Amino acid sequence: MASVDLRDNLLGISWVDSGWVPILNPSNVLEYFSERSNPFYDRTCNNEVVKMQRLTLDHLNQMVGVEYILLHAQEPILYIIRKQQRQSPTQVIPLADYYIIAGVVYQAPDLGSVISSRVLSAVHGIQSAFDEAMSFCRYHPSKGYWWHFKDQEERERVKPKSKRKEEPSSLFQRQRVDTLLLDLRNKFPPTFYQPKPGEKPVPVEVKKEPEVPVEIVKPPEERDTKPPAPPGPPRPAPQTTPNKPPPEKPTNIFDVAGLLWIFLCTSKPRVDCYGYCI
């Protein structure tokens, strides 16, 4: 197979003449493209014949061979020139396209070159991915195959832990929490409150509810088994003296101790294991 000359491939090169860039316009862009230093220009084209005979470009339609025409112009930055093979005044075959961007001339790639470049880039990326994947593969007869990523472990150690994004609470959760807080506040009222931040807390007066006295209820067995008292003779009505003062209370120390003992015994009744008062 014959070797391909790299000089024939003009897709990787560009050409520019800085002296033409400020004055470049659609009327002189073909003259700029036909400079002798331009590697994209063919000296055997019909444009060169018309230029030497000092004819207008309209005579190109009456000639046969290779020619260059201005296909598209977008002043002042973009110009597209087409190289084509003319066979008749109405029949031409496109050969190549060239675009000029800010005075720099490039050759537009053909469809085969674009597909070949994209396929080569895809194959290179797939091959690199397989090579990198094989570098993390490990094998041992007792364990089998597994993956070992050292770079990932180091990145996880160095990378700061991201804070978990808190989700907003729902209406049911807020109402439930408010209900529980109100219940706890009623059970355990605050003993201090602070009017403003930085001020001294002020104690809160808590009113205690009076305790309900516990009634001593004897078991029904004791109430049923106790025999009723026998009827006795009628007691005479006590005689009252209207102006007689009440009797004086004893002031003896033994009487005071006896009263204290009776108060202690009656204030805290004791109950045995069967529910009877002692």
Disulfide bonds with the S-S distance in Angstrom:
none
